[in-house]
Amino acid sequence: MSIYFVLALLLTACSTTKFVPDGSYLLNKVDVEVEGRYPDINIGQMKSYLRQHANSRWFSTLKIPLATYSLSGRDTAKWINRTLRSIGEAPVLYDSVHAAMSCDDLRRELQNEGYLSASVDVGTEIKGKKINIYYRLRPGSAYYTGKVRYVIADKEIGRLLEENDVLARRLKSGRKFNVLELDNERKRITGFLVNNGYYKFNKEFISFVADTVAGRKQVDVTLLLHKFRTNSVKDSVHPRFIVRNIKFHSNDAADSVIKLRHSVLEANNFVTPGKYYSALDLRKTYSHFGRLQAVKYTNVSFTELIGNRYINSMEENVPHMLDCNIYINTNKPGSISFQPEGTNTAGDLGAAASLTYQNRNLFHGSELLSIEFRGAYEAIKGLEGYANDNFEEFSVETSLMFPRFIAPFLSRGFKRRNLATSEVSVMYDLQNRPEYHRRVLSLAWRYKWNDANHHDRYNVDLLAINYVSMPWISDKFKKDYLEDETNYNAILRYNYEDLLIMKTGFGFSYNNGRYAIKTNMETAGNILGLAARMFNAPKNSLGQRETFLVAFAQYVKGDVDFTRNIVFDYNNSLVFHFGFGIAWPYGNSNILPFEKRYFSGGANSVRGWGVRSLGPGKFRGTDGNIDFINQTGDLKIDVNLEYRAHLFWKFNGALFIDAGNIWTLRDYPDQPGGRFKFTSFYNQIAVAYGLGMRLNFDFFILRFDMGMKAVDPAYTTKKEHYPIVNPKLSRDFAFHFAVGLPF
């Protein structure tokens, strides 16, 4: 990291005014100031109205892009100069015309927010060939809304609004006058009308008259809803349309027959014959057809009618109707893909490949059938005393997804209101390692859905079954880790026995771009436990009841993640993340299954540690062969703060601080110091800091994070406890490569 610091100093030491002509000034700083106390004025929003901004700064501090540009020579024929200029940023030169226009825009925005007597001026501060600009806002006194009148020229619309719209009116006397509220009210009325048959209505038919009252800080507002008018029709009533017929058409060049069942077409269409036209129903139709795997794209068109004839002009006192035509383009139903990949597990190199077949329209209802075959091979080094030194894995997974709810007892309204999928999947995985052979059979039935008009999503694992079988374990592995009384590890042994997990779960997520919440709750073994007690199922040597000669797991687990994104401007943001998870084994289990245990460290956790290398508590790993088991827990806390900044081109940077750890809820002999205690857990919080580089290609992000330990709870000396003041690169540094953002 010191290399980056030195590089930054060298760049910023370059003359940033090298390419600033004589008589011109480099726009060094631009700021907006408000005279007086006005807590309702958002300075950040006001800055968005400025016509000129200073050159961008990395992490709001260093003008690295400008310095990079300044490193270039004047001869643009040389490739090095062209390259430096392309990745850098040219100096922004102060323009007095843009400054005057910025003053006008800022004053106009203040007036829109109710400060009708506002004024704005600009101050300058010149230092050499650099200039600082200060925009001073003098809002004055705020104006408030006085009398409010709604004048509706169309009597039918007036009656409709009176019956349905009075309580929802947003314009109220006594509020601070705000032009944005006027526009929102116009949009609201327009939305109401276009959802109640007024196919031709738009917000341009609504205008406002605002009159100030002499001697008073008050504005009387009149909303005017005008009559219908086009080039051929003047001052007529607004036509209200009813949908007459709906027809589906294939838009495929090679086939005039739609390859979807008619019941599926009707289920995803919300435009209803005999009902008034609704723009909301039209959006729902596009949304539902757009999520179907079999549909490439959809086009909905309307034809206007009066009586039984198509028209180009409007007439009064006759029914206005629309014929709806829905054109469907479909995808090719089947596809086959092959994906090779290289693998590297702790330095062991290998290769893997997958072959996937998909059918996007299996039963002509846009059902998605997916069958994937995968094989992997790795040459394992450093294992002594084992007959074989290779890792082989073969798996097959089949899933069938329905683009709707496949469930009884759900109302038709609920099914149509939500975008839902139902999925059933089966997977068999075969793993052969030098130490053991492992077989996993998984079956699942799950639902996912969300309301198209909201930011929340839900998922339910109605039933998920995992059967884990260990048909062979090498004698050496048994002797070293599973049966040797001097090296007995209960957690390790539990995870190398046959096990049945039957769980149900529920998840909820919400994301509006500023806040994101994700929660999940699952429980396993309750039905099996009840049945085992009812039928007095036999117990194994560990006292666990068995089903079909296999012990089953019982536990409850809950997770919650919260993320807050604070955007300062287009290039800079601050992201806060908090994650908490807890799981408790009970009944037939004293230990959580390995797949359900928590781990800490890695690219998405406390980044000063490698993956699965932190915790639990103050536990310190001693055996690299089994620490992947020992460094797991039943409870996890993650707290992250990350400053993100756009650098140049596709490159983004980040500065981060991470804190967290994992703990066990019970005492395990092989994890000393790992149990969670309210009186001491805060002393076992690990802290890391670092910086990251991200390559943002829009459709995916490559992430490189470099973390350093700051506080290490698993220490033996005071120097190891606080690496932030006693750093040691070989001990405290961790590099992470990942795809996507950490949270």
Buried (B, 14 or more C-beta within 10 A) or exposed (E): EEEEEEEBEEBBEBEBBBBBEEEBBBBBEBBBEBEEEBEEBEEEEBBEBBBBBBBBBBBEEBBBBBBBBBBBEEEEEEEEBEEBBEBBBEBBBBBEEBBEBBBEBBBBBBBBBBBBEBBBEBEEEEEEBBBBBBBBBBBBEBBBBBEBEBEBBBEEBBEBBEEEBEEEBBBEEEEBBBBEBBBEBBEBBBBBBBBBBBBBBEBEBBEBEBEBEEEEBBBBBBBBBBBBEEEEBEEBBBBBBBBBEBEBEBBBEEEEEBBBBEEBBEBBBBBEEEEBBBBBBBBBBBBBBEBBBBBBEBEBEBEBBBEEEEEEEBEEEEEBBBBBBBBBBBBEBEEEEEEEEEBEEEEBEBEBEBBBBBBBBBEBBBBBBBBBBBBBBBEBEEBEEBEEBEBBBBBBBBBBBBBBBBEEEEEEEEBBBBBBBBBBBBBBBBBBBBBBBBBBBBBBBBBBBBEBEEBEBBBBBBBBBBBBBBEEBBEBBBEBBBEEEEBEBBBBBBBBBBBBBBBBBBBBBBBEEEEBBBBBBBBBBBBBBEEBEEEEBEEEEEEBBBBEEBBBBBBBBBBBBBBEBEBBBEBBBBBBBBBBBBBBBEBBBBBBBBEBBBBBBBBBBBBBBBBBBBBBBBBBBEEEEBBBBBBBBBBBBBBBBBBBBBBBEEEBBBBBBBBBBBBBBEEBEBBBBBBBEEEEBEEBBBBBBBBBBBEBEEEEBBBBBBBBBBBBBBBEEEBBBBBBEEBEEEEBBBEBEBEEBBB
